[in-house]
Amino acid sequence: MSSILRRYTNDTFDMLIKPTIGGDYGDKVIDVDGKLVKLEILDSAGGQLFKSYDHRFYRAASGVLLVYNVTRKSTFDHIGDWLKKTLKDHSSDINMVLVGTHCDDEHGREVETSAAQQFAEERGIPFFEVSSRDNVNVTESIEHLARVAKDRFEGTVRSTSVNDNHVEVDSEEKSTSKTRCNIL
């Protein structure tokens, strides 16, 4: 189980955690604006080896966290590929959040916050830096995505979708997809 998934679902952190291989699952029931929402969180590990399998995990998802490690620039360099794949599989109609992990490791940082902010702003995607170790923004990033997904599921508010490099605001809509959140 990844650190972010473990921190969110179990409120624990383990320095000796092994990397996720293939995928992992966790769930949690939360209150979102007075409604109980069950988040089903699938961690697809993000490795290039597993890229061809990920569509099974997130095709029915209401939201996707695009996760990279701020101490490994190569993970950030692949976010554009994950974004394209997600948009291809969802026709630009999915909620996304960009998440940089390990923000507590300033000495090992290879991806500047400003670069990730610019990437997110250009694409109209919310952005969070998180630390599973210090429990910084883990809950906030996931529950932001859950709130937007719940609103879209209910069809009672305007929703936003990413289209190329800008955000489009749609009129009220009804959606029949299940409220689910993926961590990639």
Residue pairs with C-beta under 8 A, 6 or more apart in sequence:
1 17
1 20
1 24
1 26
1 43
2 17
2 19
2 20
2 24
2 43
2 45
2 183
3 13
3 14
3 17
3 101
3 132
3 133
4 43
4 67
4 99
4 101
4 130
4 132
4 138
4 183
5 24
5 26
5 41
5 43
5 183
6 12
6 13
6 14
6 17
6 26
6 132
7 13
7 132
7 135
7 138
8 26
8 28
8 41
8 138
8 139
8 142
9 26
9 27
9 28
9 41
10 26
11 135
13 132
13 133
13 135
15 133
19 45
20 43
20 45
21 45
21 47
22 45
22 50
22 53
23 42
23 43
23 44
23 45
23 50
23 53
23 57
24 42
24 43
24 45
25 40
25 41
25 42
25 43
26 41
26 43
27 38
27 39
27 40
27 41
28 38
28 39
28 41
29 36
29 37
29 38
29 39
30 36
30 37
30 39
30 143
30 146
31 37
32 143
32 146
32 147
32 150
33 147
33 150
35 150
37 146
37 150
37 179
38 179
39 142
39 146
39 179
39 180
39 181
40 178
40 180
40 181
41 142
41 180
41 181
41 182
41 183
42 57
42 58
42 61
42 180
42 182
42 183
43 182
43 183
43 184
44 50
44 53
44 54
44 57
44 58
44 182
44 183
44 184
46 67
46 75
46 78
46 82
46 184
48 78
51 85
54 85
54 184
55 85
55 89
57 182
58 64
58 86
58 89
58 182
58 184
59 89
59 90
60 177
60 178
60 180
61 94
61 177
61 180
61 181
61 182
62 94
62 95
62 149
62 152
62 153
62 175
62 177
62 178
62 179
62 180
62 181
63 94
63 95
63 96
63 97
63 145
63 146
63 148
63 149
63 180
63 181
63 182
64 86
64 94
64 95
64 96
64 97
64 145
64 181
64 182
64 184
65 96
65 97
65 98
65 99
65 141
65 142
65 145
65 181
65 182
65 183
65 184
66 79
66 82
66 83
66 86
66 96
66 97
66 98
66 99
66 125
66 184
67 99
67 100
67 101
67 183
67 184
68 75
68 76
68 78
68 79
68 98
68 99
68 100
68 101
68 111
68 116
69 75
69 76
69 100
69 101
69 102
70 76
70 100
70 101
70 102
70 103
70 105
70 109
70 110
70 111
70 113
70 116
70 129
71 102
71 105
71 108
71 109
71 110
71 111
72 110
73 110
73 111
76 100
76 110
76 111
76 115
76 116
79 98
79 119
80 119
82 184
83 96
83 123
83 125
86 94
86 96
86 184
87 94
87 162
92 161
92 162
92 163
93 161
94 161
95 145
95 148
95 149
95 152
95 159
95 160
96 125
96 126
96 145
96 162
97 125
97 126
97 127
97 128
97 141
97 144
97 145
98 116
98 119
98 120
98 125
98 126
98 127
98 128
99 127
99 128
99 129
99 130
99 141
100 111
100 113
100 116
100 127
100 128
100 129
100 130
101 129
101 130
101 131
101 132
102 108
102 131
103 113
103 129
103 130
103 131
103 136
103 137
104 131
104 133
104 134
104 136
113 129
116 127
116 129
117 127
119 125
119 127
120 126
120 127
121 127
122 165
123 162
123 165
124 160
124 162
124 165
124 166
124 167
125 162
126 144
126 145
128 137
128 140
128 141
128 144
129 136
129 137
130 136
130 137
130 138
130 141
131 137
131 138
132 138
142 181
142 183
145 181
146 179
146 181
148 159
148 160
149 179
149 180
149 181
150 179
151 157
151 159
152 159
152 173
152 175
153 175
153 177
153 178
153 179
155 172
155 173
155 174
155 175
156 172
157 172
158 169
158 170
158 171
158 172
159 169
159 170
159 173
160 167
160 168
160 169
160 170
161 167
161 168
161 170
162 168
